Amino acid sequence: MKLIDEILDRNNLTKAYNQVVSNKGSAGIDGVTVDELKTYLKDNWQKIKDDIYAKTYKPNAVKRVYIPKGKDTFRPLGIPTAMDRVIQQAVAQKLQVIYEAKFSESSYGFRPGRSCHMAIQKVLEYLNNGYEWIIDLDLEKFFDKVNHDKLIQVLRLEVKDATTLNLIRKYLKAGVMEEGVFGKTDIGTPQGGPISPVLSNILLDQFDKEMEKRGRLFVRYADDVNLFVKSEKAADRVMKSVVSWLERKLFLKVNARKTKVTRPMKNKFLGFGFWKSKDGWTAKPHNDSKQKLKRNISRILCRRKAAAKPLAYTFLKLNQVIRGWINYFKIGSMKLFLKEFGGWMRHKVRVIILKQWKKTSTIYKNLRKISMKMKWSFTHEDFFKVANSKYGPYKRTSMNVCNFILSPKILERPNKKDNRQGLINPYDYYLSKI
């Protein structure tokens, strides 16, 4: 069988279809959602298949969207149509079969059975073996700068099927639709499609093989690359050599401003920072990652918006963010931070609760009700002081009475009546995961 026959095989397509449906995702420029995809396939698949074999199939342009990347920056994504996502997924599955066994052991991104945690463990292994000088490579807008001809040239080393190569090139050239305006894609492989991750690994595997040939120690996760050496002199020399090779051989642009020789405690890799304890080097969430978490929580707990929403919704969103963040960084050391963070977050939650209670009488009644239920010995004066204070909710929730009554224990309790889950205690959740 030719590769294109394997890609368009019914079993492979069914697997691709199921994957796209399970991923959900938004519709592309044609407006067809994953829920409508089954009907669309029944009506159009035979013609699409014939066009692919005839090399006349024309993919739709991807829809340009932007997602937050940092405090004031956004990452561009290209969302293919649901139909094109199925075809791309089918191609990616077969390319993965061909290349997975050939990929480097030092590559961890977008590969089955590999994760960012494994990449960080490998970094710690190198650091603890004395390789404490790091070349932090930054490939400038990698997914937007990939040279199509070079990528196809690399693909031809393993993929001998012209129809498959033609289909991949058409996806690379499909173009971008942004606010109704079509833009050509003469370079780059837009993030957002299923085929982009495997294509990026195929191209950068050339870099991996060159580093292995030179005997360099490195860890790569997609386009994030760290190389490890034992001296500053060696690091400077290796950096110049590697940057030159990437630009000459793969036609990739290296960001000279961000690419640097650094030390572990100043390095940031996959959101992690590093520090040296008496037992050796250890990972921790980088300060930027901590600040990003706080920004996300502050966005959810924006006083004006959160007070207008049910507490059940707010707690649900907070729990989702906290679980995701801790599950990602759980291999790092962060007990002290999570204690401080938990107190900071609960204070903001108490502010929202007081804003929702609004009236002086409601604040008095609810504080008293909780106190009596928990059999605490607060008095009428204690409740009265909080309810009738001249201070705003932020100051009032700092008072001992409010702080004690709306304690972590109370906030963590689910409320079946309101269908509200309890608020996660970040510190306790972290301890349960390590």
MITORSE-207023 format. One record per atom (N, C-alpha, C): x, y, z. Coordinates in pm, whole numbers, plus 50000, padded with zeros to 5 digits. Last residue first. Example, Ala and Ser with C-alpha at 12.3 -4.5 7.8 and 13.67 -1.06 7.14 Angstrom:
2
512854977550708;513674989450714;512905000350787;513194943150780;512304955050780;513204967050780;
REM end
This chain:
434
501635146654572;503075143454573;503335130754653;498945151854592;499455147954460;500925144054462;498295161254838;497655148554798;498225143254666;499625185254842;500145174454925;499545160954886;497905199854669;499285196954629;499865185254709;495645201754831;495565194554704;496955190754654;496605217455042;496185203555069;496125195354940;497105241554896;498175234754971;497835220054995;494555248954791;495695245754703;496795237854773;491495237054859;492625242854934;493885239254857;488715243654651;489935235954676;490905243854763;485485248354766;486675254854712;487905247054750;482945223954685;483775231354780;484985237354711;480325229954445;481425222054499;482245230554595;476875234754455;478185241154458;479225231854518;474115233254447;474905225354351;476325231154339;472835245054651;473205253954540;473985246654431;472545221954807;471375230154776;471645239154656;475085212554854;474215205054763;473005213154719;478045226154879;476675229854914;475735223354812;481155215155027;480215216254914;478815219854964;483605232855207;482395224555216;481525226255092;485605251055191;485855238155128;484625229055129;484725272055347;484775273955201;484955260655127;485095260955603;483745264255556;483725265455404;487885258055610;487015246355634;485605248655581;488855284055578;489065274055472;488135262055486;486115305055707;487425298355716;487615288855598;484335326055780;484495321455641;485875315055626;485065329456053;483785323156017;483825317955873;487595341656043;487415329056114;486155321756068;487185364755894;488255355455856;488025341755917;485255377656043;484945373255906;485945362655860;486795381856281;485485375056283;485175369256146;489115396256210;489215382656264;487905374956257;489055413355896;488755412856040;488715398356087;489205412355629;490475410455700;490265409655850;486785419055534;487115404755529;488475401855592;486955446755558;486085439155650;486415424255652;488615453855347;489075455955484;488265447555581;486965446655132;488325441355140;488865442455282;484515460655166;484565445955184;485975440455198;485295491355351;484825483755236;484995468855259;484245504555676;485235500155578;484575492555463;482385508355865;482485518955763;483465515055652;480425480155964;481705487055953;481685497455842;478245464556012;478045479056011;479345486955999;479175438156006;478055441955919;477925457155905;481205438356202;481515435156062;480425440655969;479735445356434;480915453156394;481255450956246;477825424956453;477395438756428;478545447356377;479295402656522;478625402856392;478265417256352;480135411356779;481105407056676;480505407756536;477775415856917;478655427156886;479645423756776;476805389656952;476045399056869;476925410856826;479755368056948;478635375257008;477925384256906;480955334356900;480945348656866;479665355156921;481605306956948;481145315657056;481245330557025;480215281756732;481295290856771;480735301356867;478695261756610;478775262756756;479995270656801;478115261256349;479405255356384;479665255856535;475675274456359;475715260856306;477005253656347;476465299456453;475595290956536;475635276456490;477995308456234;478585307256367;477765297956458;476105309356028;477245300156017;477855297656154;474405329556134;473885316156101;475005305856095;476045351856151;475475346056274;475005331756250;476525356455882;477655353755973;477165346856100;473855361255797;474615349755746;475825346355832;473065384755942;472295372255951;473125360155910;474995404155860;474815400656001;474165386756014;474485404555584;475825401055633;475735396455778;471815413255587;472155400055531;473525395355579;472015438855697;471215428655766;471555414555718;473545451955503;474055450655639;473325439355713;473585437455173;472935444955282;473575441855418;475685419155025;475305433255007;474825440155135;476375393654952;475435395455064;474895409755069;478205398954754;476945392454717;475905393754828;480275409954901;479645418054796;478295412254756;480955387655055;480385399455121;479695408755021;481995371554846;480855367054926;480175378854996;484175386654759;483065383854666;481815379854745;485765385554989;485305398454939;484095396654847;486335358454996;485505364355102;484955377955061;488035356954774;486745349954771;485805355654876;490245370954868;489505376454755;488115369854742;491015352755067;490665366555102;489825372954991;491695330654914;490505329855001;490065343755046;494055339954790;492865336854710;491605336754797;495815343055009;495525354454921;494225352054842;495935316655105;495415327255190;494995339455108;497105303954880;495785299854929;495145310555016;499615316754866;498645318454758;497235315054804;500865307355098;500645321755080;499555324254976;500885279855035;500295284655161;499935299455148;502245279554794;500825275854795;500145279854925;504875287154872;504095295654781;502605292554791;505605265255032;505545278855089;504685287955003;505545243754843;504715243854964;504515257955018;506895237254604;506085249554612;505185250354734;508895220754376;508775224254517;507995237354529;507425200254112;508255211054165;507995213454313;505585183054026;506925177354047;507875187854104;503305198753984;503395190854107;504765184554132;502575215053773;503795218453846;504065209653968;500205203053675;501335205553585;502625207453664;498575202253899;498895189653831;500085191253737;498365229853950;499115221154044;499475207853979;496845238053726;498155244053755;498985234953845;494475222553744;495325221953625;496735226953654;493475230853997;493825216653971;494795215653854;493085258353948;494025253854052;494445239454028;491155258753741;492465265153722;493485259653821;489025244753865;489595240053738;490995245653717;488475260854087;488955247054106;489595241453980;487515284253963;488725284554046;489325270654061;485175274253838;486265279753758;487575280153837;483685266454068;483995256753962;485195261453881;483415290654205;484195279754266;484605269354162;481755304254019;483085309554055;483965298654114;479435288054020;480195290153896;481625294653927;478645290754287;478915277454232;479755278454105;477995317154315;479235312654378;479635298754327;476775332854017;476595323754130;477935319054184;477825367353952;477675353253913;477445344454035;478395392054043;477145390753966;476885376353924;480865390154155;479735392454246;478405390654176;482505388253931;482275376254012;481075377954105;482535415053830;481995404053750;481625392053837;483595430954040;482365434953971;481715423153898;485985417254116;484895419954209;483565422554139;487435389953970;487185404253949;485895407854023;488125363553985;487605369954106;487515385154093;489205357753737;487985350753778;487305358153894;491435374353751;490465376453643;489125369853680;492845363453961;492315377153975;491255379953871;493605339453842;492685339253956;492045352953975;495355349253646;494175341453606;493125341053718;497295361653808;496525369653712;495245362453671;498305339353942;497605349854017;496765358753925;499485325753726;498405319553802;497605330153877;501455344453659;500405341353562;499205334853630;503075343053884;502365355553854;501225353353755;504045317053852;503265320553971;502445333253946;505465319853616;504335310453620;503435313353740;507465337453695;506525341653590;505275332853590;508865321553878;508105333153927;507105338153824;508395286453807;509105299153788;508225310653837;508025259954035;507365268753938;508145281953928;511075240254051;509995247654117;509265255754009;513445213354094;512585221954012;511555229054099;516765211454228;515335208454237;514555218154149;520015198054280;519115207054207;517675202054211;520765186654619;521025188454476;520015197754413;520295186354886;520235173354817;520495174554667;520265212254963;521375203955014;521425190354944;519245227754652;519095224654794;520285216354839;519015251454409;519875240954461;519675239454611;516395255454164;517185260054279;517945248154338;514655266853872;515475256853939;516225263054056;511395268953711;512685274453751;513435263753829;509135261553442;509815258053566;511065266453586;508115266453193;507415272353306;508075269753440;509965254753023;508625248953031;507845253953153;512405270753200;512195260553097;510855253853121;514545296053284;513125292353282;512925282653168;517355304053492;516755297953373;515275295153393;518705311753709;518145322553626;517395317153504;519645288653816;518735296553899;518125308353823;521415278553608;520145272153641;519165281053717;522605305253390;522795295753501;521435290253543;523095309553032;522565312953164;522905302153266;523325324152722;523995314852814;523565318952954;520435328552505;521475332952598;522125321152668;517985343752311;518905332352321;520105336652403;516765368652297;516325359252402;517215347052416;518055381852089;517815388952216;517475379352330;518075364751873;519355368351936;519175374952071;516205339151784;516015352151849;517275355651928;516845324351477;517085323651621;516985337751678;515025311151216;515505323651274;515635321951425;516045284750999;515245289651111;515865302251168;517225269150802;516645282050765;515695287450873;518665247150858;517205245650866;516465258550832;521335255850803;520865242850758;519335241350757;521715282150900;522245278050770;521565265550716;520465283351147;520115293251045;520585289150906;521605261751285;520145262651269;519755272151156;524355268751279;523875256551213;522365257351186;524435292351435;524865292551295;524305280551219;523635281851682;522825292151616;523145292751468;525815264551732;524465259151716;523555269151643;528015282251756;528035271551658;526625266451627;527265298651969;527555304451837;527465293951728;527005278952174;525865287252134;526085293051994;529605268752202;528525259952154;527345268252103;530935291352309;531375285352183;530255276952121;529565295652547;529625306252446;529975300552309;530075270952677;528705275052647;528675285752538;532825271052717;532245260952628;530835265052584;532905292152902;533635293152775;533055283452672;531475282153116;530955293653043;531615294952907;531145246153137;531855258753158;531255269853074;529685223253081;530265224653216;530995237753240;526345223252929;527805221552927;528345224753065;523335217452760;524025217452888;525515214552871;520545234052605;521765225952594;522575227852721;517075234952553;518175238152644;519335228552618;514325246352363;515565238452365;516545243852470;511185245052231;511925249352350;513135240352368;509675234452029;510705244151990;511425250252110;509305203852182;508855211652064;509955221452027;511715202852397;510275200752403;509665209752297;514885188852446;514015196652357;512565192752379;517965190152598;516565186052618;515725195052528;521345177652562;520275187452542;518925181352576;524735174352512;523635170852601;522565181752587;526495164852216;525945175152304;524805169552390;527805150452018;527955146252157;527425156352257;527395154951755;528435163051819;528665159251965;525265137951713;526515135351640;527685143051704;523355151351864;523815138151908;525145134551842;523005174051705;523515175551842;524045162251896;521955162151474;523225169451466;523835171051604;519565151951571;520575142551522;521955149251511;518215175851636;518525165951739;519655156651695;517945187451381;518755194051483;519175184051591;516175168851276;517455171151208;518445177951304;513975172351433;514765160151454;516115160951383;512715194451336;513705196651442;514465183951480;510985181951145;512015191551105;513105192851210;509465165351313;510195159551199;511295169051154;508295183351491;509255173351541;510085167251429;506645197151314;507705204451385;508745194751439;504925176651237;505795182751136;506945190451203;503595171851478;504455161351423;505385166851317;502235197251518;503205191851614;504145181351555;500575200351275;501695209251307;502695203451406;498345184251252;499555180151180;500785188351220;496155194851386;496765182651438;498105179151373;496405231051422;496025219151346;496755206851399;497605249151589;496155247351600;495655235251525;500025269051426;499625261351542;498115260651549;500915267851081;500135274051189;499795264551303;503915268050970;502925257450984;502065261251105;505805288550736;505155285350861;504185273750853;505305308050435;506165301150532;505315297750653;503165316350295;504335311850217;505375305150305;500085319250318;501065313650410;502205307850329;498045348750258;498825337250213;499745332250324;494895357550395;496335359950388;497065347350345;491715373050367;492565361450339;494035365550331;489535386650603;490595389550506;491505377450491;487775381550808;487255381950672;488275384750564;489445380351032;488445390951021;487985392850876;491565360550856;491485368550978;490565380450956;492595330650734;491485340150726;491375347350860;495455318850566;494835322650693;493725332650667;496665290050372;496355304050398;495615306150530;497685265850276;496225268050277;495835282550302;500215255550261;499925267250177;498455271650186;500145233150420;501085243750455;500745256750383;498335218150275;497955222850408;498875234150455;499885213150051;498665221150037;498165226250171;501875196850157;502235210150108;500995219050094;500305174050211;500945181550321;501305195650277;499625166349949;498575169850045;499145178250161;502135160449842;501315170949780;500245175849877;502865139150003;503665151450009;502885163149950;500935120549914;500975124850054;501725137950069;501695117849648;500345122749680;500275127749823;504285106949658;504095120549606;502725126349643;505935089249903;504665089949831;504355104349789;508055086350068;508325085149922;507075087049837;509375098350350;508065097250283;508295097550132;512055101750420;511335089850467;510025087550392;512975123750281;513965113850324;513295100850367;510885141150249;511195132050138;512215121350176;511015157450475;509995146950468;510325136650361;513025175250395;513265166050507;512275154550504;511635188350189;512905181550160;513235171350269;509565199850334;509245189450235;510505181550199;511125218350482;510335208050550;509995196650455;512165234450279;513075226750364;512335215450434;509835245750179;510675237450091;511625228750173;508865260350403;508105249250346;508985240050261;510365269950696;510515270650551;509875258250487;508715283950972;509195271650907;509225273350755;507655305151110;508845307751028;509375295350954;505645299651286;505335309251179;506485310951079;506805283051468;505725277551385;505345286851270;508775301551585;509135289451510;508025284751416;509435328151674;508155324751609;508305312251522;512775320651704;511835331651689;510605327651608;513865299451940;513585299851797;512465309851773;516185302252178;514845307152148;514685308351997;518055282552401;517795286252262;516355291052244;520185285652648;518725286252632;518435291652493;522665267152764;522375275452646;520875274552624;523975266253091;522855263053002;522815272852885;526005249753315;525935261153223;524945257453112;526175226653461;525455237853520;525515250753438;526555196453486;526415204653364;525555216853398;526615179553708;527635189953696;527565198553570;524565162953749;525815156653702;526885167153671;522485179353804;523075172153917;524325164353880;521875187253541;522355197053639;523065190153755;520955162853431;522135169453377;522735179353477;518665158753596;519745148653587;521035154953536;517115180753536;517665179353672;518805169253675;516455174253271;517195186553300;517875185353437;514935151253319;516195149953245;517075162253267;512745162653447;513575152853520;514925151053452;511725177853237;512275184753354;513155175253437;510845157153068;511855166653021;512515173653139;508895145553225;510075137553190;511205146653142;507075166653226;507665162253352;508935153953327;506225167852965;507105178553012;507755174653144;506385134052829;505715145552889;506735156152929;505475104552643;506465114252691;505745126852738;503605088152527;504395082552636;505465091952690;503905103252207;503185094052297;504115088552404;504835137652187;505165123752157;504435114552254;505045165452227;504075159952131;504425145652089;508455166652339;507185173152309;506355166052205;510975155252377;509885151452468;508515157052429;514105143252282;512925150752238;511705145952318;516155126552339;516175139652406;515015148652365;515965105052177;515595102952317;515525116252393;514705113951850;515745113851953;515175111252092;512855092251626;513065104651700;514085102851812;512305067651520;513515074351472;513845087051551;509905059251614;511085051251651;512395058051612;508235078951488;508385078151633;509645070551676;507875078951207;508975086551267;509235083851415;505695062551132;506955062151057;508115067751139;503705069951314;504135055851305;505505054951238;503395096851249;503885093151383;504405078851383;502265095050999;503625100651011;504235096851145;499765085151076;500655076750996;502095081850998;498735106851224;498815093451283;499795084551207;498765128051039;499645128451156;499825114651218;496705120250863;498085121350814;499045120550931;494525121951040;494815109250972;496245109050920;494635149051105;494845139051210;495185125451150;494015160050854;495315162750915;495645152451023;491355150550832;492385146350735;493775148450792;490195163751054;490155148951043;491255144150948;490615190350990;491245184851112;491255169651108;489025193350770;490475193550750;491215188450873;486525192450903;486865182650801;488375181850781;486655215251064;486545201951127;486935190951029;489185238250946;487815233250951;487815219351013;491845249751169;491335244151043;489855240451058;492925277751325;491945267051345;491445261951210;495915288951436;495155287251313;494225275351326;496855313651676;496515299951643;495755299851510;499265334951825;498325332451715;498105317551693;499325345752159;499855335952065;498835333651953;499995378052301;499055367652257;499725358552155;500875397652592;501155391752461;500155380652430;500915407252848;500365416052743;500595410552603;501595384152997;500805394853056;500135403452949;501315357952754;501915363952872;501015374852924;499315346852593;500595340052609;501305345052734;495915342252506;496905349052590;498165340452606;495295335952155;495115332152295;496195339152378;493515343151858;494645346351946;494315342052088;492885329151531;492445333451664;493685335951749;492105324551196;493075330151292;492395334451421;491265295151037;490715307151101;491695312051207;492825284550730;492585283250874;492035296350929;491235276950417;492155285050498;491835282850646;490605243050313;490155256450349;491255263750425;492435224850059;491995227050197;491495241350217;491605210449768;492065223449816;491545225649958;492535183649559;491865187949682;492475201149730;493845173449350;493105185749322;492385190849447;495005148449342;495855160049380;495185173349349;493455126649323;493725133749197;494645145849217;493215119849589;493945110749499;494325117649368;491655141849668;492975139649728;493815130649638;489315138049517;490145149949493;491555148349550;488315114749637;488705114649495;489625126349462;487775125249894;488735114349876;489235113649731;485795144149834;487055148449896;488135137949874;483785127149736;484385137149647;485735141849702;483225112249967;483665105449845;484345115249749;482375131450167;483625124250177;484115118250044;479955145750174;481065151150096;482305142350085;477935133950327;477565141250206;478745144450114;479285122850542;478425114350459;478135120850324;480485145950652;481315135250593;480495126450499;478255159550751;479075165850647;479935155350576;477435142150952;476545144650837;477345150350720;479675144651122;479255131551071;478395133050946;479785171851197;480815166151110;480385152851046;478315184551379;477725183551245;478625175951148;479975184651596;478685177751610;478015175651474;482025200851516;482305186451526;481015178451540;480595224851279;481085220651410;481365205651410;481215246051015;480795232351048;481425228251181;482175270850930;481115270551032;480645256851072;484285274950766;483035270450702;481875269250801;486455281550924;485815292450849;484515288150782;485795258751198;486685266651114;485885277051036;484545256151538;484435254251393;485445262951320;486515245151825;485565253851755;485565250951605;486635214452019;487215225551943;486165233051863;486835180852059;485835191552042;486455202951961;488265158252093;488965170952122;488015182952120;486465139552000;486755139852145;487475152652185;486575145251725;485315147151798;485575148151948;489225137951670;488785151751647;487505154651725;489115110451732;490045119251803;489605133851790;487275100751547;486985099651690;487865109051773;488735105951308;487445112251332;487115112251482;490925088551342;491135103151331;489845110751362;489615063851339;490405067751456;490625082951458;488615065051080;487695064051194;488385068351323;490965065450932;490075077150929;489085077051046;491955039950986;492755051651023;491885064151029;489885024350876;490215023151019;490995035351068;489955031950600;488765034150684;489085033950833;492755049550470;492155036750510;491015039450611;494175071550409;492745071950377;492045058750405;496755063150486;496155075050549;494645075050530;497175041950314;497135039350458;496475050950531;497235055850074;496205045550094;496055042350243;499485071550110;498195078350101;497035068450118;501505051950103;501205058750229;499845065650224;500435022649924;501095035649931;500685042350062;500834987950000;500005000050000;500875012550000;
REM end
